[in-house]
Amino acid sequence: MNESISWTEHADVVIIGAGFAGLTAARELRQAGRSVIVVEARNRIGGRTWLDTRLGRPLEIGGAWVHWTQPYVWAEMKRYGLGTVQSPVPETAYWWADGKRHQGDPEQLLGDIDASNRRLMDESRRYFPEPFIPWANPEIREIDATPLPKKIAELQITDYSKDILESFWALNFNGPLDDAAFTQALRWVALTNGDWMVSFEACATFKIQGGTEALIQAMAAGTDIRLNETVVAVEHDEAGATVRAADGSIYRANHVVCTLPLGAMHRISFEPPLPESSKKAVSEGQVSQGIKAWIKVKGTRKPFVALGSAGWPLNFAQTEYDQDEDTILVAFGPDSSKLDASDLGQVQAAIDLLVPDAEVLEVASHDWTADPLSGETWPMHRPGYLTEALAVFQKPQGRLLFAGSDFAAGWGGFIDGAIESGLEAARTIQDATPV
């Protein structure tokens, strides 16, 4: 590239990505007196959170739910005066197990999951006694290569219990369980003091008042953000760092913070190359290759929750909104290749498996897995990632640092983890180069 015809800018720190991690780091560094430029390939901020108007109302196309057990996002909501909005409390549950559909009280479904799930998660606090320091117990190295299905099989439970337990965890991983790490499941539950029901509550109960847009815009205020700017290369040495964009723009900085997800990291050339463990993690990607869909069905329905088979195109749905005398559901499936959300016929067939007598009218979704800027939904790691790759990503590599929910020590897979990692990156840079 001929730098003489390229536009070059300078800043103390260049941050790649305007999601919660990047904008948290940017705000902290600006407030500490550093000059910061955030470059974002999308035409909006927010990353894998995206409040958009679909089906006649604002809908969270990406990440949405928060909880008071998540300290970083909770502190940010308090900082900006944002409360929570609760999803409807289900009155009816539908679930598929042992070859047939069941209907009953939601408490019955939770109770049927409870006994086997408590056994599965029984040692979450033993292995993660300090959940925000995931390596506090070195014994995790003994189990980090263990896939979750192996531990489920060891429970020797009935087919009925196995069906609902596998579907529950396929929902959480938003992907097939074959490559799901047992340690990832333990980490989530350890973060709620070993109580899987509280962990599940954190996943799908409380949303941010005004949506994720309200929080991300508040955090972004005053930050220099360059939208529609796709980074293709990062070079760094002892003297500093250079970030190159696809349009020929060049940014020079003392430090670079990369907040791309694992699924999009291959789009950037790093010089010097990433460590082998990091390259392996990027090559393998996250387990989460699923789908989230908002589905409008005909008529007003009482709140319900539905849990299907782990291998169905959609294995979970719950009511979220009444809309013009119809009902909007939020639904998830573990494999985005199994469902074309733009095909109403396919979506109707998927909903027919989950819920009786629900006529699909409209669907809104975004294929995060096919999106080259994400390549995954929420990050859920594979066996070995925790002990082989995560600590390496968290350690500064010269002038290059990583942040994002994929690299969080605590709530990986949530907005909270993204904020946590952004704070850590900013603190590392401040400690390295005091003003």
C-alpha positions in Angstrom: 0.0 0.0 0.0 1.3 3.4 -0.9 1.0 5.5 2.2 1.7 8.7 0.3 -1.8 8.6 -1.1 -3.4 7.4 2.1 -5.0 9.5 4.8 -3.2 9.0 8.1 -4.5 10.0 11.5 -2.9 9.7 14.9 -4.4 9.0 18.4 -3.2 7.6 21.6 -5.5 4.6 21.2 -7.4 3.2 18.2 -10.3 0.9 19.0 -11.6 -1.6 16.5 -15.4 -2.0 17.0 -18.1 0.2 18.4 -19.9 -2.4 20.6 -20.2 -2.3 24.3 -16.5 -3.4 24.9 -15.1 -0.8 22.5 -17.2 2.1 23.7 -16.6 1.3 27.3 -12.8 1.3 26.7 -13.1 4.5 24.7 -15.0 6.4 27.4 -12.6 5.3 30.2 -9.6 6.3 28.1 -11.0 9.6 27.1 -11.9 10.4 30.7 -8.3 9.6 31.6 -7.0 12.1 29.1 -6.1 9.9 26.1 -7.1 10.7 22.6 -9.2 7.9 21.1 -10.6 6.9 17.7 -13.1 4.1 17.3 -13.4 2.6 13.9 -16.5 0.5 13.1 -17.3 -1.4 10.0 -21.0 -1.2 10.4 -23.1 1.8 9.8 -24.2 1.9 13.4 -22.9 1.3 16.9 -23.8 -1.5 19.2 -22.1 -4.6 17.6 -24.1 -7.7 18.3 -26.7 -5.6 20.1 -29.1 -3.9 17.8 -32.5 -2.3 18.6 -34.3 -1.9 15.4 -38.0 -1.2 14.4 -39.4 -4.5 13.0 -42.9 -5.9 13.1 -44.3 -2.5 14.0 -42.2 -1.9 17.1 -38.7 -1.7 18.5 -37.1 -5.1 18.8 -33.8 -6.3 20.1 -32.3 -8.1 17.1 -29.2 -9.1 19.0 -28.3 -9.2 22.7 -31.0 -7.9 25.1 -31.2 -9.3 28.6 -29.5 -8.1 31.7 -29.6 -9.0 35.4 -28.6 -7.6 38.8 -26.1 -10.5 39.2 -24.2 -8.8 36.4 -22.2 -6.1 38.1 -20.7 -4.2 35.2 -23.9 -3.6 33.1 -25.9 -3.0 36.3 -23.5 -0.2 37.3 -23.7 1.3 33.8 -27.5 1.3 33.9 -27.3 3.0 37.3 -24.8 5.5 36.0 -27.2 6.6 33.2 -30.5 6.2 35.2 -31.8 3.2 33.2 -34.1 0.7 34.8 -35.4 -2.7 33.6 -38.5 -4.0 31.8 -39.6 -7.5 32.6 -40.6 -10.0 30.0 -44.1 -11.5 30.5 -44.4 -14.2 33.2 -45.4 -17.4 31.4 -48.8 -19.0 32.4 -48.4 -22.1 30.3 -45.5 -24.3 29.2 -45.1 -26.6 26.3 -42.2 -29.0 26.1 -41.1 -32.0 24.0 -39.6 -35.0 25.8 -39.6 -38.8 25.4 -41.2 -38.6 22.0 -44.2 -36.4 22.7 -45.4 -32.9 23.5 -46.3 -32.1 27.1 -48.3 -29.2 28.4 -48.5 -27.9 31.9 -47.5 -25.2 34.4 -44.2 -23.5 33.8 -43.1 -24.5 37.3 -43.6 -28.1 36.4 -41.2 -27.8 33.4 -38.6 -26.0 35.7 -39.0 -28.7 38.3 -38.5 -31.4 35.7 -35.3 -29.8 34.6 -34.1 -29.0 38.2 -33.1 -32.4 39.6 -30.8 -33.4 36.8 -29.5 -29.9 36.2 -28.5 -29.5 39.8 -26.6 -32.7 39.6 -24.9 -31.6 36.4 -24.0 -28.2 37.9 -23.3 -29.5 41.4 -19.6 -28.6 41.3 -19.8 -25.2 39.6 -18.5 -23.3 42.7 -15.8 -25.9 43.4 -14.3 -25.4 40.0 -15.1 -21.7 39.9 -14.8 -20.5 43.5 -14.2 -16.9 42.3 -16.2 -16.8 39.1 -14.6 -13.6 37.8 -11.2 -15.3 38.1 -11.9 -18.4 36.1 -8.5 -20.0 36.7 -8.6 -19.6 40.5 -8.9 -23.4 40.8 -6.2 -25.1 38.7 -8.3 -28.2 38.7 -10.3 -26.8 35.8 -7.5 -28.0 33.5 -8.6 -31.5 34.3 -12.1 -30.9 32.9 -11.7 -28.2 30.3 -11.4 -30.7 27.5 -14.7 -32.4 28.5 -17.7 -31.8 26.2 -21.0 -31.1 28.0 -22.8 -34.2 26.4 -20.3 -36.5 28.1 -21.2 -35.1 31.5 -24.9 -35.4 30.7 -24.5 -39.0 29.7 -22.7 -39.7 33.0 -25.9 -38.7 34.9 -27.7 -41.8 33.7 -31.0 -40.1 33.7 -34.3 -41.1 31.9 -34.8 -40.3 28.3 -37.5 -37.8 29.4 -35.0 -35.9 31.6 -32.2 -36.2 29.1 -34.4 -34.6 26.3 -35.3 -31.5 28.3 -31.8 -31.1 29.8 -30.1 -31.3 26.4 -32.6 -28.8 24.9 -32.1 -26.4 27.8 -28.4 -26.3 27.2 -28.7 -26.2 23.4 -30.7 -23.1 24.1 -28.0 -21.6 26.3 -25.2 -22.4 23.9 -27.3 -21.4 20.9 -25.6 -24.1 19.0 -25.1 -27.9 18.8 -24.0 -29.5 22.0 -21.4 -31.9 20.6 -18.7 -29.2 20.8 -20.0 -27.4 23.9 -17.6 -27.1 26.8 -18.7 -28.4 30.2 -16.6 -25.6 31.8 -18.7 -22.9 29.9 -21.9 -24.2 31.5 -20.2 -24.3 34.9 -19.0 -20.8 34.6 -22.4 -19.4 33.9 -24.0 -21.1 36.9 -21.1 -20.3 39.2 -21.7 -16.6 38.4 -25.1 -17.0 40.1 -23.7 -18.7 43.1 -24.3 -22.2 41.7 -28.1 -21.7 41.1 -29.0 -22.6 37.6 -32.5 -21.1 37.9 -31.0 -17.7 38.7 -28.6 -18.1 35.7 -31.6 -18.9 33.5 -33.5 -15.9 34.8 -30.5 -13.7 33.8 -30.7 -15.1 30.3 -34.3 -14.2 29.3 -36.2 -12.1 31.9 -35.1 -8.5 32.2 -34.4 -6.0 29.4 -33.0 -2.5 29.6 -35.5 0.3 29.8 -35.3 2.1 26.4 -33.5 -0.9 25.0 -29.8 -1.5 24.5 -29.8 1.6 22.2 -30.5 3.8 25.3 -27.4 2.5 27.1 -25.0 2.3 24.2 -25.8 5.8 23.0 -25.3 7.2 26.5 -21.9 5.4 26.8 -20.9 6.6 23.3 -21.5 10.3 23.9 -18.4 12.4 23.1 -16.5 9.6 21.4 -14.9 10.0 18.0 -16.5 7.1 16.1 -15.8 6.4 12.4 -18.6 4.3 10.9 -18.4 2.3 7.7 -14.6 1.9 8.2 -13.5 -1.7 7.8 -10.1 -2.6 9.3 -8.1 -5.1 7.3 -4.7 -5.1 9.0 -3.0 -4.3 12.4 0.8 -4.0 12.7 2.5 -3.2 15.9 6.0 -3.1 17.4 7.8 -1.4 20.3 7.4 2.0 18.7 3.6 1.8 18.3 0.8 0.4 16.2 -0.7 1.0 12.7 -4.3 0.2 11.8 -5.1 -0.1 8.1 -8.6 0.2 6.7 -10.0 -1.2 3.4 -10.5 2.3 2.0 -6.7 3.1 2.4 -7.1 5.1 5.6 -4.3 4.6 8.1 -4.4 5.2 11.8 -1.3 5.3 14.0 -1.5 4.9 17.8 0.3 3.9 20.9 -2.1 1.1 21.5 -4.8 -0.8 19.6 -7.8 -2.5 21.1 -9.5 -5.1 18.9 -13.0 -6.0 19.9 -14.0 -8.3 17.0 -15.6 -11.6 17.9 -13.7 -14.8 17.3 -16.0 -15.4 14.3 -14.9 -12.2 12.6 -11.2 -12.1 13.6 -10.0 -13.9 10.5 -10.9 -10.8 8.5 -7.9 -8.9 9.9 -4.2 -9.6 9.2 -2.1 -9.2 12.3 1.7 -8.5 12.2 3.3 -10.0 14.2 0.9 -13.0 13.9 -1.3 -14.0 16.8 -0.1 -16.7 19.2 -0.8 -20.3 18.1 -3.5 -20.8 20.7 -5.3 -17.6 19.5 -5.1 -18.7 15.9 -6.5 -22.1 16.8 -9.4 -20.5 18.6 -10.1 -18.1 15.7 -10.0 -21.1 13.3 -12.4 -23.2 15.4 -14.8 -20.3 16.3 -17.4 -20.4 19.0 -20.1 -23.1 19.4 -22.9 -20.5 19.0 -24.1 -20.8 15.4 -27.8 -20.5 16.0 -30.6 -18.1 15.3 -32.8 -15.6 17.1 -36.2 -14.8 15.5 -39.0 -12.5 16.4 -42.3 -14.0 15.2 -45.7 -12.4 15.0 -48.5 -14.9 15.4 -52.2 -14.3 14.9 -54.3 -13.2 17.8 -53.6 -12.3 21.4 -52.2 -15.3 23.4 -51.7 -15.7 27.1 -48.0 -15.7 28.0 -46.3 -19.1 27.4 -42.9 -20.7 27.2 -42.0 -23.6 24.9 -39.0 -25.9 24.9 -38.6 -28.3 22.0 -36.1 -30.9 21.0 -32.4 -29.9 21.0 -32.1 -30.6 17.3 -35.2 -28.7 16.0 -34.8 -25.6 13.9 -36.3 -23.7 16.8 -36.1 -25.3 20.2 -37.4 -22.4 22.3 -40.1 -19.7 22.1 -41.7 -17.4 24.6 -44.3 -14.5 24.3 -42.9 -11.0 24.6 -45.3 -8.4 23.3 -49.0 -7.8 22.3 -49.0 -6.0 19.0 -52.2 -4.8 17.2 -54.3 -7.6 18.6 -51.6 -10.1 17.6 -48.7 -11.6 19.7 -44.9 -11.3 19.1 -42.8 -14.2 20.2 -39.0 -14.4 20.6 -37.6 -17.8 19.5 -34.2 -19.4 19.3 -32.7 -22.3 17.4 -29.3 -24.0 17.7 -28.4 -24.1 14.0 -29.0 -21.2 11.7 -28.5 -23.5 8.6 -31.7 -25.4 9.5 -34.0 -22.4 9.2 -34.5 -19.7 6.6 -36.2 -17.0 8.7 -37.4 -15.2 5.5 -39.4 -18.3 4.6 -42.7 -18.1 6.4 -43.4 -21.7 5.6 -40.3 -22.9 7.3 -40.9 -20.8 10.3 -44.5 -22.0 10.5 -43.4 -25.6 10.4 -40.8 -24.9 13.2 -43.5 -23.2 15.4 -46.0 -26.0 14.8 -43.5 -28.3 16.5 -43.3 -26.0 19.5 -46.7 -24.5 20.1 -50.2 -25.7 19.1 -52.5 -23.5 16.9 -50.1 -20.6 16.3 -50.4 -19.0 12.9 -47.3 -17.2 11.8 -47.9 -13.8 10.2 -44.5 -12.1 10.0 -40.9 -12.8 11.0 -37.9 -10.5 11.8 -34.4 -11.8 12.2 -30.7 -11.3 11.4 -28.3 -14.1 10.6 -25.5 -13.3 12.9 -23.7 -16.4 12.0 -23.6 -15.5 8.3 -22.8 -11.9 9.1 -19.1 -11.5 8.3 -18.7 -8.9 11.1 -19.8 -11.4 13.8 -19.7 -15.0 12.5 -21.5 -16.1 15.7 -24.3 -15.2 18.0 -23.4 -14.8 21.7 -20.0 -16.4 22.4 -20.1 -19.8 24.0 -16.8 -21.6 24.0 -15.6 -25.1 23.0 -13.6 -27.6 25.1 -10.1 -26.3 25.8 -10.8 -22.6 25.0 -10.8 -21.6 28.7 -7.4 -22.9 29.6 -5.7 -22.7 26.2 -6.8 -19.5 24.7 -8.7 -17.1 27.0 -5.8 -16.1 29.2 -3.7 -15.5 26.1 -6.3 -13.2 24.6 -6.6 -11.3 27.9 -2.8 -10.7 28.0 -1.5 -7.6 26.1 0.4 -8.7 23.0 2.8 -5.8 22.7 0.7 -2.8 21.7 -2.3 -4.9 20.8 -5.1 -5.7 23.3 -8.3 -7.7 22.9 -11.7 -6.9 24.5 -15.2 -8.2 24.0 -17.7 -10.6 25.4 -15.7 -13.5 23.8 -12.7 -12.6 26.1 -14.5 -11.8 29.3 -13.4 -13.3 32.6 -16.9 -13.3 34.0 -20.1 -13.1 32.1 -18.8 -14.2 28.7 -21.7 -14.3 26.3 -23.5 -11.2 27.8 -23.3 -7.4 27.6 -21.9 -7.5 31.1 -18.8 -9.4 29.9 -18.2 -7.0 27.0 -18.3 -4.0 29.5 -16.0 -5.8 31.9 -13.4 -6.5 29.2 -13.5 -3.0 27.9 -12.8 -1.7 31.4 -9.9 -4.1 31.7 -8.4 -3.1 28.4 -8.6 0.6 29.3 -7.0 0.0 32.7 -4.2 -2.0 31.2 -3.4 0.9 28.8 -3.6 3.5 31.5 -1.3 1.5 33.8 1.2 1.0 30.9 1.3 4.7 29.9 0.5 7.0 32.8 -0.5 10.5 31.7 
